[in-house]
Amino acid sequence: ESLKQTARSLSERHGRWSLGRVLVVAQIALSLLLVVAAGLFAGTLRNLSHQHLGFDSEGILLVDPDLRPAHYSPERTVVASDELLARVREIPGVAAATRAAVTPMTGSWQWDIKVDKTDGSRKDVHAYFNPISPGYFETVRTPLVRGRDFGPADTKTSPHVAILNETAAREMFPGVDPVGKSYRDATFERIRKEFTVEIVGVAGDAKYNSMRAAPPATIYLPILQNPQPKPLVGAYELRFAGSPSAVISGVKDAAHVVDPRISLEFHFLSAQIAAALMQERLVATLATFFGLLALVLASAGLYGVVSYSASRRRSE
């Protein structure tokens, strides 16, 4: 009878939903929620890392030259930039080289242009821009779907030309081949005078400045037809094979031949793409860590409650 009374008393004081058990259930639910969230973040990171970017980031060296110490005139800046590009292309191991104002995941050149509609009216299209030199699409391996690439004849004094990506082609000229058509632009003109830009090609879609967003409407311009008044040097993009150190040494020698005062900064496009995913990678790592920590704490709490309950009822 004494044992029965003790067991009945314990059962009354420690019911099915005691405070300890409620807290353990809440802790387990929270830990499972964190683990599921960590799985979702990790899945997002994996999808972003393995998505098609529209270009090949592996094996590309980015070179940022600084010509300011040389105090060049605008004309000399253009000549030095082209000379450096020509010498870089002759470096052993360099398969292709180009220069561009915007490298993937950096910069944001954007403004509105005007497109004539079939009914005679005009529509404004917001687009992103990237002034590039000939050979850009070959270097980054973005396909040129229709038309032609830029060439040496596309200079500051020649008619304005542009290459659209597929998204821009659909927005500006839906259902129509845009090659040979034109749009109107007035950006950076001091007197805001409109000028006509002829479309000479269509390139594949590629990520511009965000890994999460879809490729925006992008218009590529010849770097020599930069709409800004001052000449644009841009960043050099080199597709290479072999030793990176040998290529970097070759670029330094080429720059020294052009002008010893030119300073250079090197980094790889693959590292730049990885840096663009740093926030997602950090969130996924922290979520995984705290999810696992919560699971360990929930397991310890569950063990403690069960052990305590068993020890209190040992007399039965």
N, C-alpha and C positions, 0 to 999 in steps of 0.2 A: 504493500500500500504506500509506503514511503517513497519508493521509486516512481510509482504511478503519479503521485501528487507532484513530485519534482518535475517530471516530464510535462505534466499538464501546465504547471506554472511557467516553465520555459516556453512552451508553445504559445501561451497567451501573451507573454512579454515580447516574443520575437515572432511576429506574424509573418505571413507570406510576403507582404510588401513593406518591410521595415525600411528605415531611412538608408541604411547601408546598402541594401540591395537596390533600392531606387537609384542611388548615386552610381553604383557599378553599372547598372543598365544604361544610364545616361552617358557614362564614360565610354562604354563599348559602342554605343550608337554614334557618339561624336568621333571616336577613333575610326570607325568604319567610314563615316562621312569624309574624314580627312584622307583616308586611303583612296577612296573613290575619286576625290578631287585630284589627288596626286596622279592617279592613273590617267585622268582626263588631260591634265597639264602635260604629262609625258607624251600622250598620244598626239596632242597639238604640236609639241616640239618635234616629234618624229615626222609628222606630216609636213611641217614647214621645212624641215631639213631635207626631205626627199622629194619636194615638189619640183616641177619643171619651171626653171627660171627664165627660159627663153635665151639663155646664153650659157657658155661653159666657163665656169670660174677657175677650174683647175689649170695650172701651168701658165698663169698670167701674172707678170710682174708689173706693178704700177710704179711709175716714176714721176714725182712732182718736182719739176725744175723751178728754181727761183732766179729770174733774170734781173731782178731789181738792182742788185749790187753793180751790175754792168752799166746802168743808167742809159739804156738804149733809147733811141728815137723810135717812134712807131714803125717806121719802115724797116729799121734794123732789127726790131723785135720779130717781125714776120720772117725776115731772112734767117735769123739765128734759129728760130723755132723749126723752120723747114730743114735747115742744114743739120740740126741735131737729130731730127727724125730720120733723115737719109743716112746718117752715119750709124744710128742705132740699128737700122734694118740690115746693115752689113756685118753686124756682130755675129760670129759663129754661134750657132745654137738658137738664134732668134728666127723663128719661122715666119712671123708676121708682126708688124708694129703699126700703131696708129696713135692719134691723140684725140682727146675729147674733153669738152668742158665739164661734163658730168659723168662720173664713174658710178656703177651700180650701187645703190643704197646711200648715195651722197648727193647733196645739192637738190635744188628744186626750182628750175627755171620754168615758169608757167605764166601764161597770159592768154587773152582772148584774141581770136582771129575771126574774120568775117568770110562767110561762104555764100556765094550767089545761089539762090534756089531756082528751080525750073519756072516758077511763076513770076520771076523778076525781083522778088524780095530778097532780103539777106537774113541770115541767121548767125548768131554769135556762137562760137564753139570754144570752150575752154580746153586748152591743150598744154602738155608739158613739152619742153624743148631740150635738145641736146646738139650743140654744134660739134661736128666731128670732121676728121680728115678722111680722105679716101683709104679704103682698106679696113675700116672699122668693123664692118659686119663679118669679114673674113677672120679678123683677129679674135673677136669675142664669140664667133660661130653662131651668130644670129642669122637665120636664113633670109635671103633677099627673094621674096616671093615673086614679084613682078618688077619690070622696069630695069633701071641701071643704077650702079653705084655712082658716087661722086667721083670726079676726075680732076686732073690738073687744070682743066679749062674753067672750072667753077671757081672764079676768083672774085675779088671785091668789085671789079668793074664789069663782070659778066652779068647776064640776067639772073635774078633770084630764082633758086630752085630749092626743092625740099623732097624728103622721103618720108612717107607716113608709115606708122605701124598699122597693123590690121584693124585695131580698135578705132584709131583715128579715121581710117578709110571708111569704116562702117558708119561712124557718126557724121562725117562730113559729106560723104557721097553714098548713101545707102542704095544698095542694089546696082551700083554703077562702077565701072573700072575707073579709078581716080587718075591713072597715069595719063598725063597730057592735060589734065584740068588744072585749075588754079584757085587760089584764095587770096584775100586781101589782108594786109598787115600794116600796122603803123607804129608798132612798138619801138621805143627808144629813139624814134625820129624826133629831132629837136623841134620841128614845126608841125609834128604829128601828120605829116603828109603820107597818104596811103601809097603802098606799092604792091605790085602783083607778084606772087610767088607761084611758079609752075611746079607741079608735082611730077617727078621723074621716076619714082619707084615706090614700092610697097615692101616693107620688111615685116618679119614675124613679130608677134607680141613678146615683150620682155619686161621683167620687173624693173621699176624705176627707182623709187626711194622707199619702198615698203615691201616686206616679205609677206605680210598678211593681206594686203590689198591686191585686187586684180590689176593687171597692167593697165595704166591709164592711156588715154589718147596721147600719143607721143609723136612729135614731128622732129625729124633730124635735119639739120642745116649744115651746109659746108662751113667749116671753121673759118675759112677766109671771108665768108659772108656774114660774120658775126654782126648782129644788129647793133651792138654797142659801139660807141665811137672809137674806143681804144682797142688795139689788137689783142687777141686772145691766145694765150699759150696753151692752157689746158694741161691735162695729165697725160703722160705717155703710157700706153698699154702695150706690153710686149708678150707675145705668146712664144714660149721658149721650151726647149728640151735639153736635158742634161743638168749640169751643175748650176744652181742659182748663183752661187758665189762668183763663178766665172762670168756669167752674164752681167752681174752687178759691176764687176771690175771692168768689163768692156764698156758699159754705159758711162762709168766714171772717166775712162780714157777718152771716149768720144766727146763728152762734155768739156773735158780739158782742152781738147784740140779746138773746139768751137770757141771757147772762152774760159780761161781758168777761173774767172770770177763767178761762174754759174755754180750754184749750190744745188744739191739733189737730196731728195727724200724718197726712200724705198719702202714699199710694203706689198703684200700679195693680195690679189683679189679674193682668194679663198678665205684669208683671214678677215678681210673686210666683210664678207658675207657672214662669217661666223660671229663677228662682233654685232651684226644687225640682229642676231638671235640671242644676244646676251640676256636681255630682260626675260624672254620666255624660258631660257635655260635656268636662270636664277630662280624664277618662280617655281618651275618644276622640281628643282633640287630641294628648295625649302619645303615645298608641300610634301615631297616624299619623306624628307627627314622628320618633319613634325607628325606625319601620319604614322610612320613606324614607331616614333617615340610614344605617341598616344596609344598604339596597340600594346606596347610593352607595359605602359602604366595601367592600361585596362586589364591586362592579364594579371599583373601583380595585385590589382584591386580585387579582381574576381577570386584569385587564390586566397587572398586575405579574408574575404567574407566567408567563403566556404570553409576555410580552416577554423575561423572563429566560431561559426555555427556548429561545426563538428565537435570542437573542444567543449562548447557549452552543453552539448547533449551527450557527452561521453558517459555520464552517469546512468543513462538509460540502458 
